[in-house]
């Protein structure tokens, strides 16, 4: 009868040991998963800082380009106003005509050519500024979209870390319960060993000598 009870206790103990090993594996896997997720968050935060720095650089270039375009537009506007005043004022128009009348044909052609080149240069400069503004605006919006994407991923991972921490807490509680069960079972087996002196396997006796974590 004592041998049957001892065998039953031994089977229960083996099952408990197996359960403890499984819990330890689950705990290790959970801690490894949490560590990987934290490392991922750290890398994403570093990438986010890089994107934010690039974002600020593009924003500065974007604002500078806008200001340059405004200055160019004001310059064009001033030239247009000057042309309108010359066209609207007979005195100024006649003065210009008289000054042109005093010029040689070759000089007039040179002035006309120079004005045409200046006009063409201003038009090309305006087109170049508009193209650069469009390109930098696209780059700015792209950097801003990347920043938002990083923030969304970080928020998602941070949210998933909370359940993982809860699972870790539950695992610790379960481990404490298993430790208590192991201590009780150890005491019962030691008591049986004193009363019936059963022949337990060597591995079993070595396991009993191990300290309870």
Short mmCIF file of the C-alpha atoms (twelve columns), coordinates in Angstrom:
data_MODEL
# 
_entry.id   MODEL 
# 
loop_
_atom_site.group_PDB 
_atom_site.id 
_atom_site.type_symbol 
_atom_site.label_atom_id 
_atom_site.label_alt_id 
_atom_site.label_comp_id 
_atom_site.label_asym_id 
_atom_site.label_seq_id 
_atom_site.Cartn_x 
_atom_site.Cartn_y 
_atom_site.Cartn_z 
_atom_site.pdbx_PDB_model_num 
ATOM 1   C CA . UNK A 1   0.000  0.000   0.000   1 
ATOM 2   C CA . UNK A 2   2.851  2.342   0.877   1 
ATOM 3   C CA . UNK A 3   4.610  1.563   -2.397  1 
ATOM 4   C CA . UNK A 4   1.460  2.374   -4.394  1 
ATOM 5   C CA . UNK A 5   1.129  5.712   -2.595  1 
ATOM 6   C CA . UNK A 6   4.791  6.480   -3.150  1 
ATOM 7   C CA . UNK A 7   4.452  5.691   -6.863  1 
ATOM 8   C CA . UNK A 8   1.459  7.994   -7.068  1 
ATOM 9   C CA . UNK A 9   3.352  10.764  -5.310  1 
ATOM 10  C CA . UNK A 10  6.304  10.202  -7.657  1 
ATOM 11  C CA . UNK A 11  4.029  10.461  -10.718 1 
ATOM 12  C CA . UNK A 12  2.478  13.667  -9.395  1 
ATOM 13  C CA . UNK A 13  5.897  15.088  -8.719  1 
ATOM 14  C CA . UNK A 14  7.131  14.227  -12.212 1 
ATOM 15  C CA . UNK A 15  4.059  15.927  -13.669 1 
ATOM 16  C CA . UNK A 16  4.744  18.985  -11.536 1 
ATOM 17  C CA . UNK A 17  8.382  19.064  -12.631 1 
ATOM 18  C CA . UNK A 18  7.295  18.848  -16.268 1 
ATOM 19  C CA . UNK A 19  4.819  21.653  -15.726 1 
ATOM 20  C CA . UNK A 20  7.514  23.790  -14.098 1 
ATOM 21  C CA . UNK A 21  9.822  23.209  -17.059 1 
ATOM 22  C CA . UNK A 22  7.060  24.220  -19.470 1 
ATOM 23  C CA . UNK A 23  6.334  27.350  -17.450 1 
ATOM 24  C CA . UNK A 24  10.021 28.241  -17.463 1 
ATOM 25  C CA . UNK A 25  10.170 27.850  -21.246 1 
ATOM 26  C CA . UNK A 26  7.080  30.026  -21.649 1 
ATOM 27  C CA . UNK A 27  8.590  32.645  -19.342 1 
ATOM 28  C CA . UNK A 28  11.872 32.648  -21.286 1 
ATOM 29  C CA . UNK A 29  10.034 32.958  -24.610 1 
ATOM 30  C CA . UNK A 30  7.899  35.790  -23.265 1 
ATOM 31  C CA . UNK A 31  10.887 37.708  -21.905 1 
ATOM 32  C CA . UNK A 32  12.733 37.228  -25.204 1 
ATOM 33  C CA . UNK A 33  9.717  38.495  -27.138 1 
ATOM 34  C CA . UNK A 34  9.389  41.551  -24.887 1 
ATOM 35  C CA . UNK A 35  13.110 42.290  -25.263 1 
ATOM 36  C CA . UNK A 36  12.871 42.098  -29.059 1 
ATOM 37  C CA . UNK A 37  9.850  44.405  -29.080 1 
ATOM 38  C CA . UNK A 38  11.616 46.925  -26.844 1 
ATOM 39  C CA . UNK A 39  14.667 46.828  -29.124 1 
ATOM 40  C CA . UNK A 40  12.373 47.390  -32.105 1 
ATOM 41  C CA . UNK A 41  10.809 50.398  -30.385 1 
ATOM 42  C CA . UNK A 42  14.281 51.785  -29.646 1 
ATOM 43  C CA . UNK A 43  15.363 51.402  -33.285 1 
ATOM 44  C CA . UNK A 44  12.132 53.000  -34.494 1 
ATOM 45  C CA . UNK A 45  12.600 55.920  -32.116 1 
ATOM 46  C CA . UNK A 46  16.136 56.431  -33.464 1 
ATOM 47  C CA . UNK A 47  14.803 56.324  -37.021 1 
ATOM 48  C CA . UNK A 48  12.058 58.750  -36.024 1 
ATOM 49  C CA . UNK A 49  14.620 61.213  -34.668 1 
ATOM 50  C CA . UNK A 50  16.529 60.965  -37.952 1 
ATOM 51  C CA . UNK A 51  13.353 61.551  -39.954 1 
ATOM 52  C CA . UNK A 52  12.407 64.503  -37.738 1 
ATOM 53  C CA . UNK A 53  15.837 66.067  -38.305 1 
ATOM 54  C CA . UNK A 54  15.465 65.568  -42.053 1 
ATOM 55  C CA . UNK A 55  11.933 66.881  -41.767 1 
ATOM 56  C CA . UNK A 56  13.204 70.091  -40.137 1 
ATOM 57  C CA . UNK A 57  15.874 70.466  -42.832 1 
ATOM 58  C CA . UNK A 58  13.337 70.055  -45.633 1 
ATOM 59  C CA . UNK A 59  10.967 72.421  -43.855 1 
ATOM 60  C CA . UNK A 60  13.686 75.077  -43.643 1 
ATOM 61  C CA . UNK A 61  14.568 74.653  -47.316 1 
ATOM 62  C CA . UNK A 62  10.895 74.716  -48.221 1 
ATOM 63  C CA . UNK A 63  10.299 77.963  -46.311 1 
ATOM 64  C CA . UNK A 64  13.480 79.508  -47.741 1 
ATOM 65  C CA . UNK A 65  12.391 78.626  -51.254 1 
ATOM 66  C CA . UNK A 66  8.975  80.193  -50.659 1 
ATOM 67  C CA . UNK A 67  10.627 83.398  -49.435 1 
ATOM 68  C CA . UNK A 68  12.901 83.493  -52.507 1 
ATOM 69  C CA . UNK A 69  9.871  83.064  -54.747 1 
ATOM 70  C CA . UNK A 70  8.116  85.906  -52.962 1 
ATOM 71  C CA . UNK A 71  11.111 88.174  -53.484 1 
ATOM 72  C CA . UNK A 72  11.245 87.247  -57.150 1 
ATOM 73  C CA . UNK A 73  7.533  87.898  -57.519 1 
ATOM 74  C CA . UNK A 74  7.955  91.315  -55.853 1 
ATOM 75  C CA . UNK A 75  10.805 92.099  -58.231 1 
ATOM 76  C CA . UNK A 76  8.668  91.145  -61.221 1 
ATOM 77  C CA . UNK A 77  5.785  93.159  -59.812 1 
ATOM 78  C CA . UNK A 78  7.998  96.244  -59.416 1 
ATOM 79  C CA . UNK A 79  9.210  95.932  -62.996 1 
ATOM 80  C CA . UNK A 80  5.649  95.567  -64.227 1 
ATOM 81  C CA . UNK A 81  4.572  98.642  -62.247 1 
ATOM 82  C CA . UNK A 82  7.470  100.588 -63.686 1 
ATOM 83  C CA . UNK A 83  6.473  99.558  -67.190 1 
ATOM 84  C CA . UNK A 84  2.873  100.561 -66.499 1 
ATOM 85  C CA . UNK A 85  3.982  103.982 -65.241 1 
ATOM 86  C CA . UNK A 86  6.076  104.522 -68.322 1 
ATOM 87  C CA . UNK A 87  3.180  103.500 -70.540 1 
ATOM 88  C CA . UNK A 88  0.657  105.603 -68.605 1 
ATOM 89  C CA . UNK A 89  2.721  108.797 -68.275 1 
ATOM 90  C CA . UNK A 90  3.081  110.741 -71.542 1 
ATOM 91  C CA . UNK A 91  6.017  112.705 -70.152 1 
ATOM 92  C CA . UNK A 92  7.947  109.629 -69.174 1 
ATOM 93  C CA . UNK A 93  6.975  107.931 -72.405 1 
ATOM 94  C CA . UNK A 94  8.132  110.889 -74.470 1 
ATOM 95  C CA . UNK A 95  11.342 111.107 -72.455 1 
ATOM 96  C CA . UNK A 96  11.977 107.458 -73.159 1 
ATOM 97  C CA . UNK A 97  11.162 107.975 -76.807 1 
ATOM 98  C CA . UNK A 98  13.521 110.940 -76.994 1 
ATOM 99  C CA . UNK A 99  16.282 108.962 -75.312 1 
ATOM 100 C CA . UNK A 100 15.709 106.124 -77.737 1 
ATOM 101 C CA . UNK A 101 15.590 108.553 -80.647 1 
ATOM 102 C CA . UNK A 102 19.029 109.748 -79.708 1 
ATOM 103 C CA . UNK A 103 20.441 106.234 -79.797 1 
ATOM 104 C CA . UNK A 104 21.896 104.566 -82.815 1 
ATOM 105 C CA . UNK A 105 20.089 101.606 -84.305 1 
ATOM 106 C CA . UNK A 106 22.848 99.281  -83.201 1 
ATOM 107 C CA . UNK A 107 22.597 100.545 -79.607 1 
ATOM 108 C CA . UNK A 108 18.817 100.152 -79.645 1 
ATOM 109 C CA . UNK A 109 19.191 96.607  -80.880 1 
ATOM 110 C CA . UNK A 110 21.637 95.906  -78.077 1 
ATOM 111 C CA . UNK A 111 19.264 97.398  -75.475 1 
ATOM 112 C CA . UNK A 112 16.362 95.428  -76.913 1 
ATOM 113 C CA . UNK A 113 18.425 92.244  -76.917 1 
ATOM 114 C CA . UNK A 114 19.520 92.867  -73.339 1 
ATOM 115 C CA . UNK A 115 15.949 93.454  -72.196 1 
ATOM 116 C CA . UNK A 116 14.856 90.284  -73.959 1 
ATOM 117 C CA . UNK A 117 17.632 88.309  -72.271 1 
ATOM 118 C CA . UNK A 118 16.707 89.746  -68.873 1 
ATOM 119 C CA . UNK A 119 13.072 88.863  -69.436 1 
ATOM 120 C CA . UNK A 120 13.952 85.349  -70.539 1 
ATOM 121 C CA . UNK A 121 16.317 84.968  -67.584 1 
ATOM 122 C CA . UNK A 122 13.631 86.042  -65.144 1 
ATOM 123 C CA . UNK A 123 11.137 83.653  -66.704 1 
ATOM 124 C CA . UNK A 124 13.607 80.750  -66.552 1 
ATOM 125 C CA . UNK A 125 14.505 81.634  -62.983 1 
ATOM 126 C CA . UNK A 126 10.842 81.681  -62.047 1 
ATOM 127 C CA . UNK A 127 10.263 78.282  -63.674 1 
ATOM 128 C CA . UNK A 128 13.325 76.876  -61.927 1 
ATOM 129 C CA . UNK A 129 12.106 78.150  -58.572 1 
ATOM 130 C CA . UNK A 130 8.648  76.724  -59.181 1 
ATOM 131 C CA . UNK A 131 10.130 73.321  -60.089 1 
ATOM 132 C CA . UNK A 132 12.416 73.287  -57.057 1 
ATOM 133 C CA . UNK A 133 9.551  74.363  -54.847 1 
ATOM 134 C CA . UNK A 134 7.401  71.520  -56.157 1 
ATOM 135 C CA . UNK A 135 10.189 68.948  -55.663 1 
ATOM 136 C CA . UNK A 136 11.016 70.101  -52.160 1 
ATOM 137 C CA . UNK A 137 7.339  70.222  -51.247 1 
ATOM 138 C CA . UNK A 138 7.013  66.566  -52.320 1 
ATOM 139 C CA . UNK A 139 10.126 65.636  -50.335 1 
ATOM 140 C CA . UNK A 140 8.797  67.516  -47.305 1 
ATOM 141 C CA . UNK A 141 5.437  65.734  -47.447 1 
ATOM 142 C CA . UNK A 142 7.183  62.384  -47.952 1 
ATOM 143 C CA . UNK A 143 9.352  62.934  -44.864 1 
ATOM 144 C CA . UNK A 144 6.275  63.976  -42.911 1 
ATOM 145 C CA . UNK A 145 4.417  60.827  -44.007 1 
ATOM 146 C CA . UNK A 146 7.384  58.675  -42.941 1 
ATOM 147 C CA . UNK A 147 7.409  60.402  -39.558 1 
ATOM 148 C CA . UNK A 148 3.707  59.673  -39.087 1 
ATOM 149 C CA . UNK A 149 4.232  56.048  -40.127 1 
ATOM 150 C CA . UNK A 150 7.018  55.630  -37.560 1 
ATOM 151 C CA . UNK A 151 4.803  57.171  -34.876 1 
ATOM 152 C CA . UNK A 152 1.974  54.778  -35.767 1 
ATOM 153 C CA . UNK A 153 4.264  51.724  -35.579 1 
ATOM 154 C CA . UNK A 154 5.747  52.862  -32.264 1 
ATOM 155 C CA . UNK A 155 2.263  53.438  -30.859 1 
ATOM 156 C CA . UNK A 156 1.147  49.998  -32.027 1 
ATOM 157 C CA . UNK A 157 4.164  48.223  -30.538 1 
ATOM 158 C CA . UNK A 158 3.902  50.185  -27.286 1 
ATOM 159 C CA . UNK A 159 0.271  49.118  -27.023 1 
ATOM 160 C CA . UNK A 160 1.171  45.474  -27.594 1 
ATOM 161 C CA . UNK A 161 3.830  45.628  -24.867 1 
ATOM 162 C CA . UNK A 162 1.173  46.186  -22.191 1 
ATOM 163 C CA . UNK A 163 -0.543 42.776  -22.638 1 
ATOM 164 C CA . UNK A 164 2.907  41.170  -22.749 1 
ATOM 165 C CA . UNK A 165 3.786  42.746  -19.417 1 
ATOM 166 C CA . UNK A 166 0.479  41.437  -18.014 1 
ATOM 167 C CA . UNK A 167 1.280  37.952  -19.301 1 
ATOM 168 C CA . UNK A 168 4.670  38.193  -17.642 1 
ATOM 169 C CA . UNK A 169 2.998  39.117  -14.335 1 
ATOM 170 C CA . UNK A 170 0.574  36.204  -14.658 1 
ATOM 171 C CA . UNK A 171 3.502  33.905  -15.385 1 
ATOM 172 C CA . UNK A 172 5.269  35.075  -12.219 1 
ATOM 173 C CA . UNK A 173 2.130  34.422  -10.156 1 
ATOM 174 C CA . UNK A 174 1.805  30.947  -11.651 1 
ATOM 175 C CA . UNK A 175 5.461  30.306  -10.890 1 
ATOM 176 C CA . UNK A 176 4.879  31.229  -7.248  1 
ATOM 177 C CA . UNK A 177 1.943  28.828  -7.059  1 
ATOM 178 C CA . UNK A 178 4.061  26.066  -8.579  1 
ATOM 179 C CA . UNK A 179 6.821  26.763  -6.069  1 
ATOM 180 C CA . UNK A 180 4.324  26.420  -3.240  1 
ATOM 181 C CA . UNK A 181 2.973  23.156  -4.672  1 
ATOM 182 C CA . UNK A 182 6.507  21.857  -5.088  1 
ATOM 183 C CA . UNK A 183 7.381  22.732  -1.483  1 
ATOM 184 C CA . UNK A 184 4.275  20.961  -0.180  1 
ATOM 185 C CA . UNK A 185 4.921  17.928  -2.362  1 
ATOM 186 C CA . UNK A 186 8.543  17.823  -1.247  1 
ATOM 187 C CA . UNK A 187 7.493  17.812  2.401   1 
ATOM 188 C CA . UNK A 188 4.979  15.016  1.785   1 
ATOM 189 C CA . UNK A 189 7.527  12.881  -0.047  1 
ATOM 190 C CA . UNK A 190 10.131 13.408  2.671   1 
ATOM 191 C CA . UNK A 191 7.515  12.340  5.198   1 
ATOM 192 C CA . UNK A 192 6.752  9.195   3.187   1 
ATOM 193 C CA . UNK A 193 10.447 8.503   2.917   1 
ATOM 194 C CA . UNK A 194 10.799 8.570   6.698   1 
ATOM 195 C CA . UNK A 195 7.769  6.314   7.259   1 
ATOM 196 C CA . UNK A 196 7.998  3.731   4.472   1 
ATOM 197 C CA . UNK A 197 11.625 4.192   3.317   1 
ATOM 198 C CA . UNK A 198 10.744 3.737   -0.376  1 
ATOM 199 C CA . UNK A 199 13.546 3.338   -2.925  1 
ATOM 200 C CA . UNK A 200 13.308 6.515   -5.020  1 
ATOM 201 C CA . UNK A 201 15.391 6.888   -8.183  1 
ATOM 202 C CA . UNK A 202 18.686 8.721   -7.866  1 
ATOM 203 C CA . UNK A 203 17.583 11.554  -10.189 1 
ATOM 204 C CA . UNK A 204 14.517 12.074  -8.008  1 
ATOM 205 C CA . UNK A 205 16.550 12.370  -4.811  1 
ATOM 206 C CA . UNK A 206 18.964 14.807  -6.519  1 
ATOM 207 C CA . UNK A 207 16.021 16.906  -7.631  1 
ATOM 208 C CA . UNK A 208 14.745 17.130  -4.054  1 
ATOM 209 C CA . UNK A 209 18.107 18.491  -2.941  1 
ATOM 210 C CA . UNK A 210 17.890 21.421  -5.330  1 
ATOM 211 C CA . UNK A 211 16.885 24.729  -3.700  1 
ATOM 212 C CA . UNK A 212 13.427 26.064  -4.440  1 
ATOM 213 C CA . UNK A 213 13.590 29.153  -6.650  1 
# 
